[in-house]
Amino acid sequence: MEIIRTDERGYFNHGWLKTYHTFSFAGYYNPERMHFGLLRVLNDDIVQGNKGFAIHSHHNMEIISIPLYGKLEHQDSTGERGIIQAGEVQVMSAGRGIQHSERNPEAEPVNFLQIWIFPDAKNIKPRYDQKKFDETGRINKIQLLVSPDSAEGSLRIHQNAFLSRIKITNWVPFTYKRFDDKNGIYAFVLENDIQIGELTCNRRDSLLVKPGETLKIVPCNEPQLLFIEVPMS
């Protein structure tokens, strides 16, 4: 399996925005990192207080935002408006076209993950949803956040993709079990360290696991991980 170290990501400091790009995006281009299966974008953004992204358009993309700390305000052309914070997840199906803005409404910075996944159908009606997830629901077990069918109370997207989180506190090795055996797994270390075989993966390192490969994690220092499971084509 491939490991992407945190300092191998594209990085830009725009003053109001510090952003890390795992895959080619905006001013970062790496022909070897265009996407992982149908996962197109994973941006790790830090937005300064009272700053944000002005209104802009998206088409035919499933967009998921996950705040890690701070607050993020969303407004879009469907009339939806809301604020999400750590513990919450936002999904937006851009479909045939949607305009939206994202800004930090507070004085303190917000750190959030922006994830784009190619949809399984084009030009659908745009939609927006958000939900709060209790942190206790992911301690030493998978907490499903996003799925194609709202399973286990997760948010729905238009793709056979599954996003989940775990916080491992019991120091017991954990093996990730796929929701679909044909999918690949993008594992992102949110906090602390894990061991994979003889390799140590640190905070904000990534693992790219192809179908047929087993992902067995030995925890170090109570790690937190995000799993993005996607079709490979």
N, C-alpha and C positions, 0 to 999 in steps of 0.2 A: 504494500500500500504506500501511497505517496504522502509525505509530510510537507506542509507549507509552514515555515517558521514565521512568527509574527513580523520579524524585520525583513522578510522577503516580499511582503505585500507592498503595493503601491501606496505612497504617502504624500499628502499635500497639506500644507498649512496656509489657509486663506485668511488667517486672522480670526474672523468670526467662526470659522469652521476648520476643524482638524479632521481629516478623513483618511481611512485606510481602505484600499480596494484589494480584495482577494483576486478578482477577475478584472480583465480589461474594462475600463469605464472612464468616460470623460477624457481627461488628459493622460490617463495611464493606459499604455498599450503593451501587452505581452502576448505575442502570438501563441505561446504555449499555455496560456491561461485565459481562454476565452469564456469557458463555462465548464461545469461538471454535469454531464447529462443535461437535464432540463433546468438545472440551477444556473441562472445567468448572472446574478449579482449578489454579492455579500459585502456590503459596505459597513464599516465600523466608524460611526460619525460622532464627533463631539461638537455640539453647537453652543456657542457662548450665550449668555443671558440676553433676552430680548432681541435675539437675532433669528434668522431662519431662511428657508427657501421660499422665494416669491412664487406666485402662482405659475404653474407650468403644466404641460399636457403629457399624458401617457395613453398608449393604445395597446391592447392585446397582451397584457401582462398581469400576472397575479403578484401583488406587492404586499409584503408583510413587514410591519415595523414592530420592534421589540425594544422598549426602553430598558436600560440596565440601571440607570439612576437619572433623577431629574424628571421633568415633564415635557411633553410634546403636544402642541396644539395642531389639530387637523381641520381644514375647511376645504370643501370641494364643490364642484358645479352641480352635484345632485341635491345640494342643500344640506348635506351632512356637515356637522361640526362637533368636535369633541376634543377632550384632553385625555391623553393616556400617560401613565407613569409606570415606574418599575412594578412588575407583577402583572401588568396588562399586556395584551397583544392586540394589534390592529391588522385587519386584512382589507385589501381593496382590489376588486376586480376591475381593471381599467377597460376591458372589453372594447366596444366600438369607439371609445374615447371619453376621457374624463380630465378635467382640470382641477388641480388642487394645490394647496400651499401647506407647508409645515414650518412651524416656528416654535421657539422656546419662549413661553410666556412668563418665565420666572427670571430672577436675577442670577441664579446659579446655573452652571452649565448642565446640559442634558447629554447623556451618552446613549445612543440607540443604534440597533442593528437594522439596516434596510436590506431586505431580501427580495429578489425578483425571481419568479419561476414562470417559465413558458406555460401558457394554458393549454388545455386539451380541446378547446373550441375557440374560434375567432368571432369577433364582433358580437359578443354577448352584451346584454344590458349591464351597464356599470353598477356596482354595488359596493357597500361599505359595511363593516361590522367591527366591533371591538368587545373584549371581554377581560375581566380580571380573573387570574388564576392564583389560588392559595399556595404559597410556598411550601406548606407542609405536604401538599400533594405530590411533590417530587423528591422527597427525602428518601433515598435508597430505592427509588422505583421510578419508572418512566411516567412522566406526566405529558399526555398528548395535548398539544396546543392547536394544531392545524391538521386537517385531514380532508379527503374528498367527500365525506359523508357525515360530518359532524359527530363522529364516534366519540364516546366518552365525554361528551360535552364540549368537544373542540370546535374551533371555528372552521367553516367550510371554504375551500377553494376549488377552482375548476382545474384540477389535475390530480393524478394518482400519487400525490406527494404527502408526506407526513413530517411535521415538525414536533419535536418533543424536547423536554429538559429533564435533567436529573441532578441532584446534589447527593454525593456519596459521602456519608459520615461514618459508616461502619467498617471501613478499611477492607471490605470483602471484595475480591475481584468480581467484575461485572461484565457479562457478555451481552451485547446488544442483539436483540432478536428483531429482525425485520418485520414490518407489517406486510410487505410484499417481497418475496424472495428474489424477484427479478430486478429490484431497485438497487441503486448504489446508495452509499451512506457518506454524507459529509458531516464529520464530527468536529465541532469547534469548542476548544477549551476556554470557557468563559473566565474561570478563576482557578488558581492554584495549579497543581501538576498531576500528570498521570504517567504511568509506565506502560509502554507497548513493547512486549518482548524485551530487548535490551536497550530500547530507546526511551528517553524521557521527553515528554511533550509538556511544554510550559504554557503559561497563561497566554491566550490568544493564538496559540498554534492550532493548525488544522490537520485533520486526517482525511484522505480521500480513499474510500474503501469501495472497490468494485464488487458487482454481484458475484457470489460464490466465495468471497473472502470473509473470514470471521473477524469481528471486532471484539477483542477481549481486553478489558481495561483493568489495570492494577492501580488503585487510587493512591494518591499522595496528598496529604494535607487537605482533606475534604474538598475534592474538586467539584466544580460545577460545569456541566457540558450541555451544549445544544446540539441536537441531531437533526439533520435535514436529509430526509430519505426521498430520493427522486428517481423516476424512470431515467434510463440512460439514453433513450432516443424517443 
